[in-house]
Amino acid sequence: MTLVFKHFDTRLNQWIENPSDPSGILTEELENTLLEAFFPEATNDFSFGHIDENSAPEDLYNHPENHILLLSSGGRLVYGPAKYLEKIEAICPDRKDRGAYGSIFIGACQNAVNQRVNILIVDDITGENGEILPNDYAWRLVGDCHGKISPELATELSETVSNVIQHRLGCLEGELSGRFGKGTVAPLNLNSLPIKPEINSKIDLIIPTSSFKGGDKKNHPIRPGLYSNQMIFIGEKDRSQSSLVAISQTLDCAPFGIKDFLRQIETEALLLANIQKDPRKVAQRYCEAYEKFQKTRQLKIEENGEENDNSESETAEQQDPIMYRLIKADLEGHCQLLSSQKVVDELERFMQNQWRDLALGKSIKFNRAMIIPSKELISGEICDMRFPEGEEILNFRSPYLNSNGMCINKNKYVADALDPNGKPLIGVVSC
């Protein structure tokens, strides 16, 4: 599923030429978008308008083919034929939503499925769900824009039940037609829920009311309950994964916090100062840094079950950068290339980046994960199954806004952090 957007200048009212093809128009392809789900016939009908600080309000009415402004996301203005406006207005009756939620419509997803499902909508404040589940039980299954997905649907969407999925959701047919939303869903065995005996339908998705955006909130608010046989688009925008984040973003608000890492920084600085006098040691560190990056990348691929279609035909040597291969081979030989100007320049840039990262705190990293809510945890508790239960964990939430954003919580294991097979979800922290 792909939409092709042409780019144009709203002030000049003309298409923007493709720099690599002067005879053509600059285009952009977006795959698996909510916009295409609602307008499947509009493969080449949409375009992006560009504005700058000199643009005037009347420029927004310009378009080379007299299309009109439908949605916006920051500086990206989505234009299309006037015939699409009626549907856009039905989906977003409040005009400001066409700007507030434009990014949901044009955000490309890694994977997507269109199929009929049964959705249980739960009020994430009261737990009200149409008496399908006990309210207190349903309340524990959801949080702010967080719900649950059946293992079957999760596998069809992302080929795994080991990750939390950040999704884009669009209801195409049925009672919920025209509704759209976003959030996260964690795989859970929904067949074991205490559903009322007279309910014969299985549940594929449990979505909180907070996940739904747009719509006529005043006259037709979303009602909790079970909606059966709904044709939906659900796209995987991202998934939870284990990674690292530098502490550098915390230093603006807590500059004195760097003193806790001074010994580590001093040790690293002494090491850099020592090796930069020896080109062979610099070259060795250069190769080790690249190999560490590749190892981390491979671990992410294995965690997410991703495969490279060309992996069988491409050897590791073909994939590695030419400078790495030259320096690596030279280290294993007579180190004659280390004095060549091209290698000297490459290693100098590498050392400059190493010193810069050390000065900015980028070389000191925290473990990073996707946050999901858990009603089993109270204030002062967190669940990160990468650390022992009962351990105190220093943590902060990104983006880090002020010194109150960093705290120490006690680690407590909860079932919300487990996948349907009882294993820890990959790259997830519950709080």
C-alpha positions in Angstrom: 0.0 0.0 0.0 1.7 3.2 -1.2 0.7 6.8 -1.7 2.7 9.1 -4.0 2.7 12.8 -3.0 3.9 15.5 -5.3 5.6 18.6 -3.8 4.7 22.2 -4.7 5.6 25.7 -3.6 2.5 27.4 -2.2 3.9 30.9 -2.8 5.0 30.3 -6.4 2.0 28.1 -7.0 4.1 25.6 -9.0 5.5 22.1 -8.7 8.9 21.6 -7.3 11.3 20.1 -9.7 13.1 16.9 -8.8 16.8 17.8 -8.4 17.9 14.5 -9.9 15.4 14.7 -12.8 14.7 18.3 -14.0 12.0 17.0 -16.3 10.0 15.6 -13.4 8.3 16.7 -10.2 9.7 16.0 -6.7 7.6 13.2 -5.3 7.5 11.2 -2.0 6.2 7.8 -1.4 4.5 6.8 1.9 3.5 3.2 2.6 0.8 1.9 4.9 -0.8 5.2 5.8 -4.2 5.8 7.4 -4.9 8.4 4.7 -4.7 5.6 2.0 -6.9 3.3 4.1 -9.7 5.9 4.0 -9.0 6.9 0.4 -7.8 3.6 -1.3 -8.5 4.9 -4.8 -6.4 8.0 -4.4 -2.9 6.6 -5.2 -1.6 9.8 -6.9 -4.2 12.4 -5.9 -2.4 14.0 -2.9 0.4 16.5 -2.7 2.5 18.3 -0.1 2.5 22.1 0.0 5.6 23.9 1.3 5.4 27.1 3.3 8.1 29.3 4.9 8.3 32.4 7.1 7.4 34.6 4.1 4.2 32.8 3.3 0.9 34.6 3.6 -2.5 33.1 4.5 -3.8 33.5 1.0 -1.0 31.3 -0.3 -2.8 28.3 1.3 -5.4 28.6 -1.5 -2.8 28.1 -4.2 -2.4 24.8 -6.0 -1.2 24.0 -9.6 -4.3 21.8 -10.1 -6.7 23.8 -8.0 -6.7 21.2 -5.2 -7.6 22.2 -1.7 -6.0 22.0 1.7 -7.3 18.9 3.6 -4.9 18.2 6.4 -1.7 19.5 7.9 1.2 18.2 10.0 3.5 20.9 11.1 5.0 22.4 7.9 3.6 19.5 5.7 0.3 20.6 4.1 -1.8 17.8 2.5 -3.7 18.9 -0.6 -6.2 16.8 -2.6 -9.3 17.1 -4.9 -12.3 18.9 -3.5 -14.3 15.7 -3.7 -12.4 14.3 -0.7 -13.3 17.2 1.6 -16.7 15.8 2.6 -15.2 12.6 3.9 -12.4 14.5 5.7 -15.0 16.7 7.4 -17.0 13.7 8.5 -13.9 12.2 10.0 -12.8 15.5 11.6 -15.9 17.7 12.1 -13.8 20.0 14.3 -11.6 21.8 11.8 -8.7 22.2 14.2 -8.4 18.4 14.4 -7.4 18.4 10.7 -4.2 20.1 11.9 -3.8 18.5 15.3 -4.1 15.0 14.0 -2.8 15.3 10.5 0.4 13.4 11.4 -1.7 10.3 12.2 -3.1 10.2 8.7 0.3 10.6 6.9 2.5 8.6 9.2 3.9 5.7 7.3 3.7 2.3 9.1 6.1 -0.7 8.9 3.3 -3.2 8.4 -0.5 -3.0 8.2 -3.5 -5.2 7.8 -7.1 -4.5 6.7 -9.6 -7.0 8.1 -12.8 -7.5 10.1 -12.3 -7.7 13.9 -14.2 -7.5 17.1 -13.2 -4.5 19.2 -13.9 -3.9 22.9 -13.8 -0.3 23.7 -13.1 0.5 27.4 -13.4 3.8 29.2 -9.9 4.0 30.6 -11.0 6.2 33.6 -14.0 4.2 34.8 -13.5 0.8 33.2 -17.0 1.0 31.6 -17.1 -1.5 28.7 -20.7 -2.3 27.9 -20.9 -5.0 30.6 -18.8 -7.4 28.6 -16.2 -7.6 31.4 -16.4 -6.5 35.0 -15.5 -2.8 35.1 -12.6 -3.1 37.5 -11.1 -6.0 35.5 -11.5 -4.0 32.2 -10.0 -0.9 33.8 -6.8 -2.9 34.6 -6.4 -3.9 31.0 -6.1 -0.4 29.6 -4.3 2.9 30.3 -3.7 6.2 28.6 -3.9 5.3 24.9 -2.8 1.7 25.8 -4.8 -1.5 25.1 -4.4 -5.1 24.3 -4.3 -7.2 21.1 -4.9 -10.9 20.5 -1.8 -13.1 19.7 -3.4 -14.0 16.4 -3.8 -10.4 15.3 -0.4 -9.4 16.6 1.2 -12.2 14.7 -0.6 -11.3 11.5 0.4 -7.6 11.9 4.0 -7.9 13.1 4.9 -11.6 13.0 5.6 -11.7 16.7 3.9 -11.6 20.2 7.1 -10.5 22.0 6.8 -6.7 21.4 4.4 -4.0 22.3 3.1 -2.4 19.1 2.7 1.3 18.5 -0.2 1.5 16.2 -2.4 3.7 13.9 -6.0 2.6 13.7 -8.8 3.5 11.3 -12.3 2.1 11.3 -13.5 1.7 7.7 -16.8 0.0 7.9 -19.4 -0.8 10.6 -20.7 1.2 13.6 -17.3 2.7 14.2 -16.8 3.8 10.6 -14.8 7.0 10.3 -13.2 6.7 13.7 -9.5 6.8 14.0 -6.8 6.7 16.6 -3.4 5.8 17.8 -1.6 4.3 20.8 0.0 1.1 21.9 -1.2 -2.5 22.3 0.4 -5.4 24.1 -0.3 -9.0 23.0 -2.5 -10.8 25.5 -4.5 -14.1 25.5 -7.9 -12.5 25.2 -9.7 -15.9 25.1 -9.1 -16.3 28.8 -10.9 -13.1 29.8 -14.0 -13.4 32.1 -16.4 -12.5 29.4 -20.2 -12.8 30.0 -21.3 -16.3 29.1 -23.9 -15.1 26.6 -21.3 -13.3 24.6 -20.2 -15.7 21.8 -17.9 -13.4 20.0 -14.1 -13.5 20.5 -12.3 -10.2 21.1 -9.4 -9.2 18.8 -8.7 -5.8 20.2 -9.2 -3.9 23.5 -8.9 -0.2 22.9 -9.3 2.6 25.4 -11.5 5.6 24.7 -8.4 7.8 25.0 -6.9 6.2 21.8 -9.6 7.6 19.6 -9.1 11.1 18.2 -11.2 13.4 16.1 -14.9 12.7 15.6 -17.8 14.7 16.9 -16.9 14.5 20.6 -19.8 16.8 21.7 -22.8 15.2 19.9 -21.5 11.7 19.1 -18.8 10.7 21.7 -17.3 7.2 21.4 -19.3 4.8 23.5 -17.7 1.9 25.4 -18.8 -1.6 24.4 -18.2 -4.5 22.1 -18.3 -3.7 18.3 -18.4 -6.8 16.2 -17.3 -7.4 12.6 -15.7 -4.0 12.2 -13.6 -3.5 9.1 -10.4 -1.8 10.2 -7.0 -0.7 9.1 -4.3 -1.2 11.8 -0.7 -0.3 11.1 2.4 -1.0 13.1 4.1 2.4 13.4 6.8 1.1 15.7 7.5 -1.6 18.2 9.2 -1.9 21.6 12.9 -2.7 21.4 15.9 -2.7 23.7 18.2 0.2 23.0 20.3 2.9 24.7 19.9 6.6 25.3 22.6 9.1 26.2 22.4 11.1 29.5 23.3 14.3 27.6 19.6 15.4 27.4 19.4 15.5 31.2 22.4 17.8 31.7 20.6 21.1 30.8 18.2 20.6 33.7 20.6 18.8 36.0 24.1 20.0 35.1 25.6 19.0 38.5 24.4 15.5 37.9 27.5 14.9 35.7 29.6 14.8 38.9 28.2 11.3 39.5 29.9 10.2 36.3 33.1 12.1 36.6 35.2 9.1 37.5 33.9 7.3 34.4 34.5 10.4 32.2 38.0 10.9 33.6 38.9 7.3 32.9 37.6 7.5 29.3 39.4 10.8 28.7 42.7 9.4 29.9 42.2 6.4 27.6 41.5 8.7 24.6 44.5 10.9 25.4 46.7 7.8 25.5 45.6 6.1 22.3 45.5 9.2 20.1 49.3 9.2 20.2 49.4 5.8 18.5 47.6 5.5 15.1 47.4 1.7 15.5 45.5 2.0 18.8 43.2 4.7 17.2 42.6 2.3 14.2 41.8 -0.5 16.6 39.3 1.6 18.5 37.8 2.7 15.2 37.2 -0.9 14.2 35.9 -1.9 17.6 33.4 0.9 17.6 32.1 -0.1 14.2 31.9 -3.8 15.2 30.0 -2.9 18.4 27.5 -0.9 16.3 27.0 -3.8 13.9 26.5 -6.2 16.8 23.9 -4.0 18.4 22.1 -3.6 15.1 22.1 -7.4 14.5 20.6 -8.0 18.0 17.8 -5.6 17.2 17.1 -7.4 13.9 17.0 -10.8 15.7 14.7 -9.4 18.4 12.3 -8.0 15.9 12.5 -11.0 13.6 13.5 -8.8 10.6 15.2 -10.4 7.6 17.1 -8.9 4.8 15.9 -10.4 1.5 19.4 -9.9 0.1 21.3 -11.4 3.1 22.1 -14.6 1.2 23.6 -12.8 -1.8 25.4 -10.1 0.2 28.5 -11.1 2.2 29.5 -9.2 5.4 32.5 -7.7 3.5 30.2 -6.3 0.8 28.0 -4.7 3.4 30.8 -3.1 5.5 32.0 0.4 4.6 35.2 0.5 2.5 37.2 2.5 5.1 36.5 0.0 7.8 37.5 -2.9 5.5 40.7 -1.1 4.5 41.7 -0.2 8.1 40.8 -3.6 9.4 42.9 -5.4 6.7 45.8 -3.0 7.3 45.8 -3.7 11.0 46.0 -7.4 10.3 48.9 -6.8 7.9 51.8 -4.3 8.0 49.9 -1.1 9.0 51.2 0.7 5.9 47.9 2.5 5.1 47.6 4.2 8.5 50.0 6.9 7.3 48.1 7.6 4.1 46.3 11.0 4.1 42.8 9.5 3.5 43.1 7.1 6.5 44.7 9.8 8.7 41.7 12.2 7.9 39.2 9.4 8.7 40.8 8.6 12.0 41.1 12.2 13.0 37.3 12.7 12.4 36.7 9.6 14.4 38.7 10.9 17.4 37.1 14.4 17.2 33.7 12.7 17.4 34.9 10.6 20.4 36.0 13.7 22.3 32.8 15.6 21.4 30.6 12.7 22.6 32.5 12.5 25.8 32.2 16.2 26.5 28.5 16.2 25.8 27.8 13.1 27.9 26.8 11.1 24.8 29.2 8.3 25.7 27.4 7.6 29.0 24.1 5.8 28.2 21.0 4.5 30.0 19.0 1.5 28.9 16.0 2.6 26.9 12.6 1.0 26.6 8.9 1.7 25.6 6.7 2.6 28.6 3.4 0.9 29.1 1.0 1.4 32.1 0.3 -1.2 34.8 -2.4 -0.8 37.4 -0.5 -3.3 39.5 2.2 -0.7 40.3 1.9 2.1 42.8 3.8 5.4 43.1 7.5 4.7 43.5 7.4 1.3 41.7 8.5 0.3 38.2 8.8 -3.0 36.3 11.9 -3.6 34.2 12.6 -7.3 33.9 16.2 -6.7 32.7 17.0 -5.9 36.4 16.6 -8.0 39.5 13.3 -7.7 41.4 13.5 -5.4 44.4 16.4 -3.4 43.0 16.3 0.4 43.0 16.4 1.8 39.5 17.4 5.4 38.5 15.1 6.3 35.6 13.8 9.3 33.6 11.2 9.7 30.9 12.2 11.2 27.5 11.8 14.0 26.6 13.5 15.1 29.9 11.9 18.5 30.8 13.2 19.3 34.3 15.0 17.8 37.3 11.7 16.3 38.6 11.7 14.0 35.6 14.4 11.8 37.1 13.6 9.6 40.1 14.5 6.3 41.8 11.9 3.5 41.8 11.8 0.1 43.2 11.7 -2.7 40.7 8.6 -4.9 41.0 7.7 -7.7 38.5 4.1 -7.6 37.1 2.2 -9.7 34.6 1.6 -6.7 32.3 5.3 -6.9 31.2 4.9 -10.5 30.0 4.0 -11.8 26.6 1.3 -14.4 26.0 4.0 -17.2 26.4 5.0 -15.9 29.9 8.3 -14.4 28.7 9.3 -10.7 29.3 8.1 -8.4 26.5 11.1 -7.1 24.6 12.1 -3.5 25.3 9.3 -2.7 27.7 9.1 -0.9 31.1 5.8 -0.9 33.1 5.0 2.0 35.4 
